[in-house]
Amino acid sequence: MNPADHSVWVGTGEPNTSQDSYAGNGIYRSADNGRTWQLVGNSLPNRLVYQITFDGFGHVYAATSYGLLRRSALDLTSRWKTVLKPDPNPTNSPYRTSFVTDVKVQPGTNGNTVVAALGWRGGTLPTDVLFNGFYLSVDGGKTFNKVTPTGALKGATDLGRTTFAYSADGRRLYAVIESSATVALKGAYESPSGNLAGPWKLIANAQTLINSGSALGMSGGTPGQQAWYNQAIIVDPKNDNHVFVDLEEVFETNNAGQTWTTTGPYWNFPFPCWSVDPAKDTCPGTVHADQHALAISGGTLYTATDGGVYAHPLRDVGVVKWRDLNATLHTLEYYYSAIGRAPSGRGDYIWGGLQDNGVSLLKPGARQMVSPFGGDGTDNIVDPNNGNRAVNSYVDLSMASTTNGGRSDGHTEAYNSMSPSCLNPIFQANPCDPNPRFVAPFSADIHNINHWVAGGEFVWDNQGKGWNTNCSATACDWKIVHDTGAANQINTIADSGPVTYAGWCGNGCNPGGSAPFTSGIDTNFGGTWHTVTSKVLPNRVPTSFTIDPANSAHAVATFGGFSRHWIPNAGVGHVFATLNGGKTWTNVSGNLPDAPANSSVIWRGKLVVSTDVGIFATSFSGPGNWVRVGTGQPVAPSVDLNVSPDRGYLLVATHGQGLWKIG
């Protein structure tokens, strides 16, 4: 919020580098409490905006993944000017664009002293050591110089993502820092003088926070293990010693770091107050895991998490006491969805896999969803004729099946864990898949709901055993039928009888890594597994396949990314069709926008494709002329499409605005 006129400014693009984060297109302003918005200055495509800060003297700063920007906060038509971008990035790497992770203006300096942190998380390139670190301006942001920290940060060469917080009078400066060497917490620090150079004092590290009552620590985790992904810090404006730090949990000190408490534990399971019997559970409600932002207003602390927004009274120091503010915050981030008829025969069960919010199940007539499966929910298989029969998954292909809609009576297991992943937290199969994606794909045969295929590095086949599929450390029904190659990861998979298509990406699926980015499509069409060769297909991540039910040689593949951004020589187009089992491909993208395509289905004789900018349809038999499907589409990436069992409606799962349908 701009204190000068109380307008609200929003930077688009998620402020982290998780694989499921989306870039934005600029910074927007609302002068009427969010009813209308206008783009401020020029658009900023493909940027992540970490922080917006006003100096109180007519200027505004934006810390972004393409450097630090500055402009007038009054003249809304002026362009953003880059004032700090030290890495020349001669190869145009998407990871060497100068990730400025925070900017703050020191109170009491009339806007002259500005501090910023350049903190690319990885530290894998020699240039990271050269450019990562702290930067200072003493002339109101006109020029910046790199600062050499002293004290506890003297000689540090692993300064990664960093967030700053000044006391209200500007005389003290706090920071939470990720180590680019470990991609985990380096520590929380204080500069008692308020100087960016320090000397800095370490006031908390992972062990300090474990000792503060961290539920994550009690559960075998390490506080700050995701400091590259989630971090924030704030100082109570009425008490310089009262500081909150956001990591996976919320931590609090009331004496500038001499002692800490875990005010927002990861969960309640390790504590004596928790019981499996809800009637005996006396633990206070806590926040959702993974904290991203902090604000203080009117004696209340607010934290924004992977599960929404929570409020905590400032006066209740060290007390776990939160209000859940999410009843009307409709921001669910789906990866996948699936539909099956209700066992009653009236309506459908709608399932979905959510980013860090488990698996959702919405039953017909229900006022709200239930969550039968926790953690990160990913892909799903649901029997279209019986919505109680589902396969859900945690990350890394950790699959589990249920035949009763995931409902437990407290005594009988509702799920059968049957994962072929080496990373499955319950057991490790032998053999197992060493390299599944975080959100790994699996799919049912379009002709046989009991025949499943799954993808990691390997293509796995359950041999048609359906909900009788079992897998353990000693025996597993999943069988390896193909190896895409070491370091490759399957991102999408589809099956029609004996024919399977698997789309993969290689070398960590990382376009900015040390090895060249690669991708491909493998299939066993024709009887033997092989990688298709085509000068038409782009070198980007395959995202979905749709196979003609009448002809397995006829298939459609979609691709993510942009035709003209990020990956050099990545190829043009997002939708491609083959009529001969992958021997040749035709670009049928036609008039589609140049935006990532995420999934595809056949519905009412049309090929329907979901993209980051909407849903489009074309003739399945003669694709190429695309039209937008319906009106009122949510302004969020449309990541997965499903057709209802009766073919009556189309369901779209969005990453940010929940589930929508059109019929």
N, C-alpha and C positions, 0 to 999 in steps of 0.2 A: 504494500500500500504506500502510495506517495503521501507523506505527511502534509505536504503543502496544500493539496486539494482533495485528499481522501479518495482519489481514484485508485482503482485496482489494476495492477499490471500482472500479466501472466506470460511466462516464458514457456513455449511449447518444446517438446522433446524431453524425454525422461533423463534426469540428471544422474545416470549411471551407465555402465557399459555391459550390462547383462545381455545375454543373447536374445532375450525376448523384449528388449527395450526398443522403443520407437523414436526416431528422430522427428523434429518439428519443422515448422516453416516460418517461425518468427515470434515476435513479442506483441501481445495485444493489450489494449487498455479499455476499461469500462468506467464511465463516469456516472452510471446509473445503477450501481450495485449488481452488475452482471446481466442486466436485461438486454443490453446491446454492447457490441465490441467493435473496435476498429484496430486494424494493423498499425503499429507504431513504426513510422519510417518505412524502410525497405524490408522485403521478405528475407529470411535467413534460412535457406533450404538446407536440410540434412544436418541441422545443428541440434545439440543437446544444450539446454540452458540450465546451468547449475544454480545461479543466484542472480537476483536483481537488487541493486542497492542504490539509494538516493543519497546525494551528499548534502541536501538541504540548502544548496546554493544554486539551484537551477540545472543540475546535471544528474544523469542516471547512468549507471554502469550495468553491464551484463557479462557475467562470467559464462563462457560457452566452450564447446568443444573445438571451436575455431578461434580461440583467443579471447582477449578481454576487449569489450566494445564500450563506447562512450558516446553520449549524444545529449542534446538539450532535453530536459524534462518538460519544457514549456512549448517549444515549437514542434508539434507532432508530425510535421511533414519532413523534417530534416532527416538525413540519412545517418545510420549508425557508422561510427568511425572506429576502426581497429587501433587500439592504443598499446596493446601488448600481444605479440605473437612472435616469440624469439626463434622458434625452430623454422628455418627456411623450407624444410620439407621438399627437397629437390625431386623426390620420386613420387610425390603426391600420395603418400601412404595415408589411408584413412585414420591411422593411429598416430600420426605425427603432425597433427593439425594444431597443436598447442592446447591441450585440455586444461583450461583454467577452471579450477573446481570451486573457487570462492573469491569474493571481493568484498572488502569492508572499508568504510570510511571512518577514521578515528574521530570519535566525538571530541569537541573542544578545539579542533584545529581549523575551523572555518572551511572545511572541505578540502584542505590542502593535502593532508596525509591520507593516502589510499594504500591499502595492502592487498595483495593478491597471491594466490598459490597456483602454480602450474604443476599438476599432479597426475600425469598418465599413470595408470595403475600398475602396468606390467613390469617396467624396468628391464625389458628384454633387449633393448637396443642401446648401444653405447651413447647415442644422442640423449637418451633419457637422463643419464647422469649429468650431461652438459646443461640441459634446459630445465629439468624438474627442480622445483624449489620455491623459495619465497621471493616476491618482487615488491618494491616500495616506490611510491611516488610522493614527493613533497611539494609538487607544484600543481596540485589539483588534477592529476591524471594526464598531464601533457607528456610527461616522460617517466619511464620506470627503469629501475636498476635492480639487478639481482643482489640479494642480501645474503651474507654468510652468517648463519646462526651461531650463537655461542651458548655456553652452559651445557646443559644435557644434550643439546643437539649439535654440539661442536663436532665437525668432521663428518656429519651424517651425509651419506651418499644415496640413501634409499627413501627420500621424501616423496611419497606418492600422494594419493588423494588427500586433501587437507581442507578442514573447515575451521574458520576463525570465529571468535566471539569477544567483543569488547565489553568491559563494564560500562555502566551508564555514563560515567564521567570520562571514559577513555583512558584511565590511568593504569588499567590492567588489561592484558590480552591473554585469552585462552585459545588453545587449538587442539583438535583431535586429528591424528595423523595416521594414515595407512602406510605401511612399509611396502615400497615397490619391489623389494626383494622377496617378501613372503606373501604378498597380497593380503595380509592380515593386519591387525592393529599394531602399530608401532607404539602408540601411547597417547595419553592426554597430557598436555603440557600447559604451564603458565609462564608468561613473561610478566613478573610483578611490576616492572617499570612501564609496561605498555609498549615497549620498543619491539619492532619486528625482529631485530637482531638478537634480542634477549638482554641478558642471559636467561635462557629457558630452564625451567625446572620441571622434571617429570613428576606428575601428580597421580598418575594411574597407568598401569599396564594390564595385560590380560590376567596375571595372577592377582593383582590388586582387586580386580573386578570379580574374579572367582571367589575371593575371600569375602566379598561384600554380600554374599547370598545369591549369587547368580544361579538361576534354575538351569540355564544352559550348561554351566560348569558342573552342576550336580548330575547332569544327564550325560556327561562324557564329552560335551562340546567345549569350545574355547571362546569366551567373549571376544568379539572383534574379528572372528574368523572370516567375516564378510565385510570388513571395513572398506573394501573397494566398492561395495554395492550399497551399503546403508551406513550413513553416519550423519550426525548433526550435533551441535553444541550450542547452549544458550546460557546467559547469565541473568539472574533475577535483577531487574532494574532497580530494586530497592535494597539489594544486599549483594555486594561484590563477591562475597564468599560462597554464595548459594548458586551452584552450577549444576546443570543437567547435561548428560551425554547420552545421545542416541546411538546404539549399535543394533544388535539383534534384540536387546532389551533396553530399558530405560534405567540409567544409573544417576544417582544424586549424591552431591556432597554439600554440606552446609558450612564447611570450614576450609574451603579452598583446596580440597583434596587430602586433608589429613586423614579423614575417614570417608568411606563410601557406603551407600546402601543400594540394593537393587529394588528400585521403586516400581518398576514394571517388569516382573519376571517373564521369562520366555513362555512358561506354562506352569501349572500347579502340581504336576505329577510327583516331583521329588519331595514335596512338603508333607509333614505329618497331618496337616489339615485336610489333605485330599483323600477321597475314598471313591472306589468304583461304584459304590452305592450313593446315588445323588442325595438321598436323605441324610447321609452321614458326612457329606462334603461341606466343610465349613470354610473353605478358602475364599478370600475375597476375589472378585473378578479382576482379571489382569488385562493387559493390552494384547493385541495380536502381535505375533513375532515380526521382526525386521522393521526397524524404525528408519524413517527417511527425513523428517522435518520437525522442527520445534517452533512454537510461538508462545508468547506470554501476553495475556490481556486480562485486565480486571481481576487480578488475583488468581488467575487460572492458567495452568500450563496445558498446552495442546500438543499432542504428538500425532504425526501422520505415519501410518504403517502400511505393510502389505495387505492389511485387512481393514483399512479405513482410518477414522479419526477418533481419538479418545481424549478426555479432559480429566485433569487432576488438580485439586486445590493446592495452591502454593503453601498455604499455612500448615498442611499436614506433611511435615518433613519426614521423609523416610517411611511413610505409610503407604501400603499398597491400597490405593483408593481411586478408582477410575469410573467415569461415566462413558458408556458406549454411545457414540453419536451417529451411528451408521444406519438407523432405521430408514432414512430417506436418502441415503447416499448411494445412488445406483451406478456403481463403477466396477462391476465384476469383470475380471479379465479372463476370458475363456481361451483355451487352446483347441478343444474339440467338443463335439456334442454327438448324441445318438438318440434314436427314438424306438420305442417298442410299445405294442398295444398293451393297455391295462388288462390284467387277468380277468377283470370283471366284464371286459368287452366294451366298456364305455370309456372312450377317450384314450389318451396315450400317456405313457411314462416318458418324460424327457430327462435325459442324463447329460451331464457335462463335466469336463475336466477343467479346473480353474488354477490359475497361477496362485500358488501358496494358500489356496482356500479349499483344497480337497476336491471331492467329487460331489456335484449337486444332483439331486433327484427331485423333480417337480411332478407330482401326481395330479391327475385331473380333479379339479374342484378344490385343491388345497390352497390355502391363503398364503403359504410360504413354503419354500423348499426345505428339504432335509439334506444332511451331509453324511452319507453312510461311510465315507472313506476319506481319511484326513491327509494332511501334508499338502504337497503339490499334486493336484489331479491332472492327468495328462490324457492319453488316448482312451477310447472306449469301443467295445463291441456290445451291442444289445440285440437280443433276439427280436426281430420285428413283430413276431407273433406272441411274444410273452415278455413284457417289460421287466419282469422280476429277474430274468436271466441276463446277466451283464458281466463283462470283463472290464475292470478298471485298472488303473496303473498309477503308481508313484513314479518318480523320476528314474531315469536309467533303465527303463524296460522292466521295472519291478511290478509284474502283473499279478492280479488276483481275480478270481471269479466268484460270483455269487448266484444262487438260484432262487433267493427269496427277497430280492431287492435290497440286500445289504442290511436287513433288520436283525439285530441280535436280541435274544431274550436275557442276556447277561450270563448265560451258562454255555450255550452252544455257539461255536464259531460261525459267523455269517459269511466269512470269506475263506476261500482256499487259495493260499499263495502258491503260484505255479510258474515262477519266473525262470527263464533261462539265462538271466544276467549274472555276471560275476559281481556286480555291485548291488545285488538284491540284499537288503538289510536283514532278512529273515534267515536265508541260507544261501549257499553257493552251489549251484548245480555243477555237475561234471559230465560232459564239458559245459562251458558257459561262455557267454559273449563278453569279450574284454572291452568293447568300445562302443556301447550304445550312446546315442545322443541324450542330452538331459531330458528332452521331450522326445521320446523314441516312438516310432509308429508300429502299429499292428492292425490287421484287417481281416475280415471274414471273406471267404469265397462268395462272389456275388450270386452263385447258384446253390451254395450249401452253407448254411449258417453254422454248422459244426466244424467246418474246415477253416483253420486260421493260419495266417502267416504273420511273422513278426520280423523286425529288422534292427540289427545292431551293426557290427561289422559283417556278421553272417546273416543269411536268410534262414529263418527257422520255420519249420512246418510241424503242426501238432498232429498230423496224420489222421485228421478228421474226427478226433475224439471229443470235440466240443466241450461241454461242461463236465465231462469225465476226464479232461486233461489233468494230469498230475505231474509234478516236478518237485524233486527234493535233492538233498546232497548225495543221495545214493542211487536214485533212478529218476529218469525224466522222459516224458512222452514227446517233448520237443526234439526234433532232429535237425541237424545242420544239413541244408541242401545246397548251399552255395556260400563261398567266401568272396566278398567284394574286394578284399585286399587289405593288408595291414595299414592302419591309420585312416581307413575309410569308415564313414558312418552313414548308414541308411537314414534318409530323412522322410521318405514316403514309400509306401508299398501297397500293391493291390493285386488281387488274384481272381482268376476266372477258370475254374476247373483245374486242369494241369498247368495252366499258364500263369506265370507271375511276372510282374514288372516291379523293379526296385530302383529308386532314385537315390543317389548317394553324393556326398561331397567328401573331399580328401584333405589330408594335412590339417586336421583339426577344424575343418570347415571355416577357416580363418583367412579372409582375404588380405590381411595385413601381416601374416606370419612370416617367418623366415623362409619357409618353403613355398613354392608357387601354389596358388589355389587351383584345385581340380574338382571336377564334378562329372557325373555320368549316369547312364541308365543301363542296368543289367537286366536281362530277361532270359527265360528258358524257352521262348517261343521257337518252335522248330525242333525241340527235343533236347538241346544242350544249352548250358548256360554260357552267355557271352556278353561283352559290353558292346552296345550299339555304337556305330561310328557314323557321324554326320557332321558336315560343315554348317548345317543349318541350326543345330541346337546350340544354345548359349552356354557359356562356361559360368553358370550361376547355380544356385541351389534348386534342385527339383522339389516341388512342394505338393503335388498331387497327381494321381492318375485316375482317369475314368475309362473303363473298358466297355465297349459295346456288348451288351448281353447276348446278342445274336452272332457275334463274330469277334473272337479274342484277338484277331489280327488288327482290329480297328480300335485304337486307343488314343487318348488325349493326355498330354502331359502339360502341367503348368510350372512356371518358374518364378522364384522370388527375385528380389533385387531390382535394380533399375538398369535400363539398357545403356544409359550414358553416364552413369555415376559409379563411384566407389571402386569397381574392379576393372583394371585396364583390359581392353579387348574382351569384355564380358559377353558380347553378342547382343543382338537386337531381338526383341520380342518376348512375350510372356506365355503364349498358348501355342502348342504344336500338336499336330495330328499325324498319325501313321495308319496306313491301310494294309501294311504287310508285316506286322509284328515287330516294327522298329527298324526294318531294313532301310527305309527312307522316311523322312519327316518333312512336313510342310508347315511353315509359319502361318498360323491362322489368326494372329493377333489383330489384324485389320486396324480398325479405328479405336482399339482399346487405349486408355491412358497409359503412359509409361510409368506404371506403378506396380509394386509387387502383386502377383497373383498367388492366391493361397490355397484354393480348393476348387473342385468342379463336380457337377452332377448332371445327369440327364433328367429333365423334368418337362413333361408335356411336349415332347418332341424337340425341345431346345437343349442346347449345351449352356449351362449356367455356370458362371465363374465368379468367385468372390475375390475382391482385391482390397488393398489398403484404402481405396477411395470409393468403394461402392460395389454393387453387384450388377453384373451385365449378362445378357443372353444373346445367343445367336443360333442359327439353324444347326442342329447336330449333323445333318447329312451334308450341308454345304456351309461350313462356318466361315466367318470373316467380317460380317456386317453386324456390329454389336449395338445393342440398345440397353439402356438402364432399366432394371427391373423395378417396377412399382415406384412409389413415392414415400417420403418420410423415412428414408434409410438413416440409421444412426450414424453420427459422425464419429466413427471409430473404425479401426481395421476390422474387416469382415474376414475371419480366419478359417471358418469351417461351415460347410453347407451339408444339410441332410434333407432327404425327402421323407415325408411321413409314410407309414406302412400302407395307407389307403391311397397314396399319391395325391392327396388332396391339398397339402400345403408344403411350403418350403421353409425350413428352419435355418436361421443363420446365427452362428455364435460369434460374438464380437469380443475383441480384446480391449475392454474398457467400458462397454455399456450393455453387457448382459446378452440375453437371448431374445431374438425377434422372429416373427413368422409372417408369411404372406400366403394367401390362398386364393 
